[in-house]
Amino acid sequence: MADKEATIYIVDVGSSMGKKCNGRQESNLDWAMNYVWEKITSTMALDRKTVTCGVIGLRTDATVNEMEMEESFQHISVFQEINQILLPDLKALRRKIKLSRTDEGDAISAIVIAISMITKYCKKLKYKRKIVLVTDALGSMDADDSSEITKKIASDNMELVVIGIDFDDAEYGFKEEDKDPVKAHNEAVLRNLVNDCDGVSGTMQQAIDEMGVPRLKSTRPVASYKGQLTLGNPVEYNSAMCIDVERYPRTMIRAPPSASQYIQRSDLISPSSSATLLSGDGDAAMAGSDPNGLTSVRNTRSYQVKDDEAPGGKRDVDREELAKGYAYGSTAVPIAESEWNVTKLETQAGLEIIGFIPWNRYERYMHMSVSCVTIPQKTNNKAIMGFSSLVHALFELESYAVARLVAKAERDPLLILLAPSIESDYECLLDVQLPFAEDLRLYRFPPLDRVLTVSGKVTTQHRTIPTEALNSAMSDYVDRMDLSTFGKDEEGKPAEYMKIQDTYSAVLHRIDQAVRWRAVHPNEPIPPPFDILVKYSNPPEELVKKAKRRLEKLAAAADVKKVPPKVNSRKRARAEATPISGLDIDALLGPARKVPKTVDPEDPILSFQKLLDSTEGSDGIRESAESLANIVEKHVSDSFGGNLYGRAIEELRVMREEMIEVEEPGVYNTILRKLKEKLLKGELGGERKDFWYEVRKNRLGLVDKKSSERSDVSEERAREFNAFR
């Protein structure tokens, strides 16, 4: 079970927090709230009810706390009681946390209120208790009872963190010049209080700088298998090995948060829609909604079978009436629910060693999963001794063990590889999943160091084989771009540049950053990614400059040449293919050839291509395409069953390719929209839905942006258009 946490943030909102110090473009309060919002939204992202937060305002205009009757606790307001923070609470906090018009309010008294709130909420339960104070230390402060506060914090195992605006920090290397005497005194008082409580104090600049460093999430491991590791059959043979072990995950893949689909609640749009919603599944819709007027999208799925007697030729059926079908070639093989037990293996939980393999015989590309760790049963000395013997035997023989794992009864068996790991304080077996024979795909590629001709001759001199000069130039360039010793350690000596613990998933943490920012700032643009996320996206500039000469030699050895720009259309090619002399070749060769004005129905594809080659301008291209579209419609209308569908599909395919070639995808999209509209209305010889099925099957839908840069149709709109509705 995960640890319970209770954290209270004390935010100073006094009028002095409105100053802009040390050249910053935002007030001290706005600057400090960047840190506070980051912490609160990170807690919200965990989505755990046992991780709670509270917020107290210091030096507020009003007084709202349980000790408000006492004079020393004036101008302190509880903005948020300790609870799980949700998005409505976050929006309420944004309205409450604003600059006040007073400098009255004691930070020590605010800490006392925070201690009282945590004590009442957590009682004697096991919680991680933390108080974070954010202040500029320019208010009045009474430290007479600091010893009692220290005792209470220590007895309840609380952690006190004080982060000050422009506080001096020798370790971080920051010192504020011409510091206000009141601030210097209060800063010393808070630092002494933190030291007495074994807490943490620092300057806000360091906290802001470290905000971009992702926090690694550590979770309490849960055993994926608890049972026996066996070698041989212990039921039949006394000599068989049998060790009680436990298996835990060692590394896990963390995926970025997934998005959910929401729509505006229909009962908030109009009175009529409200009646419709509540008369139907109103309770369910309200259950999935939030106070912002949004409700989650619910997907429904219906199943139909062909039935000539039913309206429309199809009849709805329930999911329970269907059987699962599996593809066997081009045939669907149905398996009824009553026969489903045939496909399941009756297995018992167990971890059985079935063989061994030397280290040098195993290829790392066989890994199929994240790694797990197997250890002996923690309180079983006999198992610990036996397990240690197995680990040392594998290590001394430089071998891996191959085992069959069934984590729980009735589960599918897995093949895993067990590798010994011996550290100074523990011994274990690391494992990864291995593929079965059906998981392997073998591909044959030609050799890279020689070429085999058709006649069977082997040659080592070929344009696709690198020369010795090219190999040498590439080797020199790779050596010059070596990152392994480019970095510097604390003593300034060469060290590894890109350590594995300093590299983070840019996609994962960038999405987290964007979600947290949007939760607090719904209308502001999302800031650029943190520097730590893009630090290793490009090689170091210093290293690139040093390797520039090597790169030039490599380009010369490889005979790298600039490729001319790609010609995207025949129309542009004709325009660029003008003779240097400027003469009109067609006019010199004789009288002008007759150019057809429309597509010939007898040979529509060839005549369309000739017409297109002789056409200039967008209007001429559109007229040519429309002429071919008329023939497509005629073929669909005159088709008996589907005997002319093949010709119409081929004509559409040629039209689509040619319009992409001449960079006029809009012409094809307009024609296809008109064609679909006529099919829907039955204007092409009656019911012709089966022709639209052929269009979809041959992927002749709208030309989207992926197929042509000049298209204004997105991939999503193109997919929606394919539906016959």
Backbone hydrogen bonds, N-H to C=O, Kabsch-Sander energy under -0.5 kcal/mol:
donor,donor_aa,acceptor,acceptor_aa,energy
5,E,50,T,-2.5
6,A,128,K,-2.8
7,T,52,T,-1.6
8,I,130,K,-2.2
9,Y,54,G,-2.8
10,I,8,I,-0.5
10,I,132,V,-3.5
11,V,9,Y,-0.7
11,V,56,I,-2.8
12,D,10,I,-0.5
12,D,134,V,-2.1
13,V,11,V,-0.6
13,V,58,L,-2.8
15,S,102,T,-1.8
17,M,14,G,-1.9
18,G,15,S,-1.7
19,K,16,S,-1.4
21,C,19,K,-0.6
24,R,21,C,-1.8
28,N,19,K,-2.0
29,L,17,M,-2.2
31,W,27,S,-2.5
32,A,28,N,-2.4
33,M,29,L,-2.4
34,N,30,D,-0.9
34,N,31,W,-0.5
35,Y,31,W,-0.6
35,Y,32,A,-0.8
36,V,32,A,-1.7
37,W,33,M,-3.2
38,E,34,N,-1.5
39,K,35,Y,-2.0
40,I,36,V,-2.6
41,T,37,W,-2.8
42,S,38,E,-1.6
43,T,39,K,-1.7
44,M,40,I,-2.2
45,A,41,T,-2.1
46,L,42,S,-0.7
46,L,43,T,-0.8
47,D,43,T,-0.6
47,D,44,M,-1.4
51,V,48,R,-1.3
52,T,5,E,-2.5
52,T,50,T,-0.7
53,C,83,N,-2.7
54,G,7,T,-1.9
55,V,80,Q,-1.8
56,I,9,Y,-2.9
57,G,77,S,-3.9
58,L,11,V,-3.0
59,R,75,H,-1.4
60,T,75,H,-1.7
64,V,76,I,-1.3
68,E,65,N,-1.4
70,E,67,M,-1.8
73,F,70,E,-1.2
74,Q,71,E,-1.4
76,I,73,F,-0.6
77,S,57,G,-2.2
78,V,64,V,-2.8
79,F,55,V,-1.3
79,F,77,S,-0.9
80,Q,55,V,-2.2
83,N,53,C,-2.2
90,L,86,L,-2.2
91,K,87,L,-2.3
92,A,88,P,-2.0
93,L,89,D,-2.2
94,R,90,L,-1.9
95,R,91,K,-1.2
96,K,92,A,-1.6
97,I,93,L,-2.9
98,K,96,K,-1.3
100,S,13,V,-2.8
107,A,105,G,-0.5
107,A,140,S,-0.6
110,A,106,D,-1.6
111,I,107,A,-1.8
112,V,108,I,-1.8
113,I,109,S,-2.2
114,A,110,A,-2.1
115,I,111,I,-2.3
116,S,112,V,-2.2
117,M,113,I,-2.4
118,I,114,A,-2.4
119,T,115,I,-2.4
120,K,116,S,-2.2
121,Y,117,M,-2.1
122,C,118,I,-2.9
123,K,119,T,-1.7
125,L,122,C,-2.2
127,Y,125,L,-0.9
128,K,4,K,-2.5
129,R,127,Y,-0.8
129,R,157,N,-0.6
130,K,6,A,-2.1
131,I,159,E,-3.0
132,V,8,I,-2.9
133,L,131,I,-0.5
133,L,161,V,-3.1
134,V,10,I,-3.0
134,V,132,V,-0.5
135,T,133,L,-0.5
135,T,163,I,-1.4
140,S,103,D,-0.6
143,A,141,M,-0.6
146,S,143,A,-1.2
149,I,145,D,-1.8
150,T,146,S,-2.4
151,K,147,S,-2.0
152,K,148,E,-2.2
153,I,149,I,-2.5
154,A,150,T,-2.3
155,S,151,K,-2.7
156,D,152,K,-1.9
157,N,154,A,-1.0
158,M,153,I,-2.6
159,E,129,R,-1.7
161,V,131,I,-3.0
161,V,159,E,-0.5
162,V,200,V,-2.4
163,I,133,L,-3.0
163,I,161,V,-0.5
164,G,162,V,-0.5
164,G,202,G,-2.3
165,I,135,T,-2.2
166,D,164,G,-0.6
167,F,164,G,-1.0
169,D,174,F,-2.9
173,G,169,D,-1.7
174,F,169,D,-2.5
184,A,180,D,-2.6
185,H,181,P,-2.3
186,N,182,V,-2.5
187,E,183,K,-2.7
188,A,184,A,-1.7
189,V,185,H,-2.0
190,L,186,N,-2.6
191,R,187,E,-2.1
192,N,188,A,-2.2
193,L,189,V,-2.2
194,V,190,L,-2.4
195,N,191,R,-2.4
196,D,192,N,-2.3
197,C,193,L,-1.3
198,D,195,N,-1.0
199,G,194,V,-2.9
200,V,160,L,-2.4
202,G,162,V,-1.9
204,M,164,G,-2.7
206,Q,203,T,-0.6
207,A,203,T,-1.4
208,I,204,M,-2.6
209,D,205,Q,-2.3
210,E,206,Q,-2.0
211,M,208,I,-1.0
212,G,209,D,-0.5
213,V,210,E,-1.0
216,L,214,P,-0.6
218,S,216,L,-0.6
224,S,247,R,-2.5
225,Y,247,R,-1.2
227,G,245,V,-1.8
229,L,243,I,-3.6
230,T,228,Q,-0.6
230,T,351,L,-2.6
231,L,241,M,-2.0
236,E,233,N,-0.7
237,Y,233,N,-2.4
240,A,237,Y,-0.9
241,M,231,L,-2.1
243,I,229,L,-2.3
245,V,227,G,-2.9
246,E,375,I,-2.9
247,R,225,Y,-2.8
248,Y,373,V,-3.0
250,R,371,S,-2.1
251,T,371,S,-1.8
254,R,252,M,-0.6
255,A,253,I,-0.6
263,I,295,T,-2.6
265,R,293,G,-3.0
268,L,265,R,-1.5
269,I,266,S,-1.2
270,S,266,S,-1.1
274,S,270,S,-1.8
275,A,271,P,-1.8
276,T,272,S,-1.8
277,L,273,S,-2.4
278,L,274,S,-2.5
279,S,275,A,-1.8
280,G,276,T,-1.1
282,G,280,G,-1.1
285,A,281,D,-2.0
286,M,282,G,-2.5
287,A,283,D,-1.8
288,G,284,A,-1.3
289,S,286,M,-1.2
290,D,294,L,-2.0
293,G,290,D,-1.7
295,T,263,I,-2.5
296,S,288,G,-1.3
297,V,261,Q,-2.1
303,Y,317,V,-0.7
305,V,315,R,-2.2
307,D,313,G,-2.4
310,A,307,D,-1.0
313,G,310,A,-2.1
314,K,311,P,-0.8
315,R,305,V,-2.8
317,V,303,Y,-2.6
321,E,318,D,-1.1
322,L,319,R,-1.6
324,K,335,I,-1.0
326,Y,333,V,-2.6
328,Y,331,T,-3.4
331,T,328,Y,-1.5
333,V,326,Y,-3.2
333,V,331,T,-0.6
335,I,324,K,-3.1
339,E,336,A,-0.9
340,W,337,E,-1.2
342,V,339,E,-1.6
343,T,340,W,-1.4
344,K,341,N,-0.6
347,T,345,L,-1.1
350,G,406,V,-1.9
351,L,228,Q,-1.3
352,E,404,R,-2.4
353,I,230,T,-3.0
354,I,402,V,-2.9
355,G,402,V,-1.2
357,I,400,Y,-2.3
359,W,398,E,-2.3
361,R,358,P,-1.3
362,Y,359,W,-1.4
366,M,363,E,-1.6
367,H,364,R,-1.8
368,M,433,Q,-1.5
372,C,431,D,-2.2
373,V,248,Y,-3.3
374,T,429,L,-2.8
375,I,246,E,-2.8
377,Q,244,D,-2.3
380,N,377,Q,-1.6
381,N,379,T,-0.7
384,I,380,N,-2.1
385,M,381,N,-2.3
386,G,382,K,-2.3
387,F,383,A,-2.7
388,S,384,I,-2.2
389,S,385,M,-1.9
390,L,386,G,-1.9
391,V,387,F,-2.4
392,H,388,S,-2.4
393,A,389,S,-2.2
394,L,390,L,-2.3
395,F,391,V,-2.1
396,E,392,H,-2.8
397,L,393,A,-2.0
398,E,395,F,-0.8
399,S,394,L,-2.4
400,Y,357,I,-3.3
401,A,418,L,-2.3
402,V,355,G,-3.0
403,A,401,A,-0.5
403,A,416,I,-2.7
404,R,352,E,-3.1
405,L,403,A,-0.5
405,L,414,L,-3.1
406,V,350,G,-2.7
410,E,347,T,-1.7
411,R,408,K,-1.7
414,L,405,L,-2.5
415,L,434,L,-0.5
416,I,403,A,-2.6
416,I,414,L,-0.5
417,L,432,V,-2.6
418,L,401,A,-3.5
418,L,416,I,-0.5
419,A,417,L,-0.6
419,A,430,L,-3.4
421,S,428,C,-2.2
423,E,421,S,-0.5
423,E,426,Y,-2.7
428,C,421,S,-2.3
429,L,374,T,-2.1
430,L,419,A,-2.9
431,D,372,C,-2.5
432,V,417,L,-1.1
434,L,415,L,-3.6
439,D,436,F,-1.2
440,L,436,F,-0.5
440,L,437,A,-1.1
443,Y,441,R,-0.5
451,V,459,T,-2.6
453,T,451,V,-0.6
453,T,457,K,-2.8
456,G,453,T,-1.3
459,T,451,V,-2.5
459,T,457,K,-0.5
462,H,460,T,-0.6
465,I,462,H,-1.4
471,N,467,T,-2.5
472,S,468,E,-2.5
473,A,469,A,-2.3
474,M,470,L,-2.6
475,S,471,N,-2.3
476,D,472,S,-2.3
477,Y,473,A,-2.1
478,V,474,M,-2.5
479,D,475,S,-2.3
480,R,476,D,-2.0
481,M,477,Y,-1.6
482,D,479,D,-1.2
486,F,483,L,-0.9
487,G,483,L,-0.6
487,G,495,A,-1.4
489,D,493,K,-2.3
492,G,489,D,-1.7
495,A,487,G,-2.6
497,Y,483,L,-1.6
499,K,497,Y,-0.8
502,D,499,K,-1.5
503,T,500,I,-1.0
506,A,504,Y,-0.7
509,H,505,S,-2.2
510,R,506,A,-2.0
511,I,507,V,-2.0
512,D,508,L,-1.7
513,Q,509,H,-2.3
514,A,510,R,-2.5
515,V,511,I,-2.5
516,R,512,D,-2.4
517,W,513,Q,-2.4
518,R,514,A,-2.4
519,A,515,V,-1.8
520,V,516,R,-1.2
521,H,517,W,-3.2
524,E,521,H,-0.7
533,L,530,F,-1.2
534,V,530,F,-0.8
534,V,531,D,-0.7
535,K,531,D,-0.8
537,S,534,V,-1.3
544,V,540,P,-2.1
545,K,541,E,-2.3
546,K,542,E,-1.8
547,A,543,L,-1.7
548,K,545,K,-1.1
551,L,547,A,-2.1
552,E,548,K,-2.1
553,K,549,R,-2.1
554,L,550,R,-2.2
555,A,551,L,-2.4
556,A,552,E,-2.0
557,A,553,K,-2.5
558,A,554,L,-2.1
559,D,556,A,-0.8
560,V,555,A,-2.4
568,N,566,K,-0.7
573,A,569,S,-2.0
574,R,570,R,-2.6
575,A,571,K,-1.6
576,E,572,R,-2.2
577,A,573,A,-1.5
582,G,579,P,-1.0
585,I,583,L,-1.0
588,L,584,D,-1.6
589,L,585,I,-1.8
590,G,586,D,-0.6
590,G,587,A,-0.6
603,D,600,D,-0.7
607,S,603,D,-2.1
608,F,604,P,-2.0
609,Q,605,I,-2.1
610,K,606,L,-2.2
611,L,607,S,-2.5
612,L,608,F,-2.3
613,D,609,Q,-2.0
614,S,610,K,-1.4
615,T,612,L,-1.2
621,I,617,G,-1.6
622,R,618,S,-2.4
623,E,619,D,-2.3
624,S,620,G,-2.1
625,A,621,I,-2.2
626,E,622,R,-2.5
627,S,623,E,-1.8
628,L,624,S,-1.7
629,A,625,A,-2.3
630,N,626,E,-1.9
631,I,627,S,-1.1
632,V,628,L,-2.0
633,E,629,A,-2.4
634,K,630,N,-1.8
635,H,631,I,-2.3
636,V,632,V,-2.0
637,S,633,E,-2.5
638,D,634,K,-2.7
639,S,635,H,-0.7
641,G,639,S,-0.8
642,G,640,F,-0.8
643,N,640,F,-1.2
645,Y,642,G,-0.9
646,G,642,G,-0.5
648,A,644,L,-1.8
649,I,645,Y,-2.8
650,E,646,G,-2.1
651,E,647,R,-2.1
652,L,648,A,-2.2
653,R,649,I,-2.5
654,V,650,E,-2.2
655,M,651,E,-2.3
656,R,652,L,-2.7
657,E,653,R,-2.4
658,E,654,V,-2.6
659,M,655,M,-2.4
660,I,656,R,-1.8
661,E,657,E,-2.1
662,V,658,E,-2.4
663,E,660,I,-1.0
664,E,659,M,-3.2
667,V,664,E,-1.0
668,Y,664,E,-0.9
669,N,665,P,-2.3
670,T,666,G,-2.2
671,I,667,V,-2.0
672,L,668,Y,-2.7
673,R,669,N,-2.0
674,K,670,T,-1.9
675,L,671,I,-2.3
676,K,672,L,-2.4
677,E,673,R,-2.2
678,K,674,K,-2.2
679,L,675,L,-2.0
680,L,676,K,-2.5
681,K,677,E,-1.8
682,G,678,K,-0.6
682,G,679,L,-0.7
683,E,678,K,-2.5
684,L,678,K,-0.5
686,G,682,G,-1.1
691,F,688,R,-1.0
692,W,688,R,-1.0
693,Y,689,K,-1.6
694,E,690,D,-1.3
695,V,691,F,-1.9
696,R,692,W,-2.3
697,K,693,Y,-2.6
698,N,694,E,-2.0
699,R,696,R,-1.4
700,L,695,V,-2.3
704,D,702,L,-0.7
705,K,713,V,-1.9
707,S,704,D,-0.6
708,S,704,D,-1.9
711,S,708,S,-1.4
714,S,712,D,-0.5
718,A,714,S,-2.1
719,R,715,E,-2.1
720,E,716,E,-2.2
721,F,717,R,-2.0
722,N,718,A,-1.0
723,A,719,R,-0.6
723,A,720,E,-1.0
725,R,723,A,-1.5
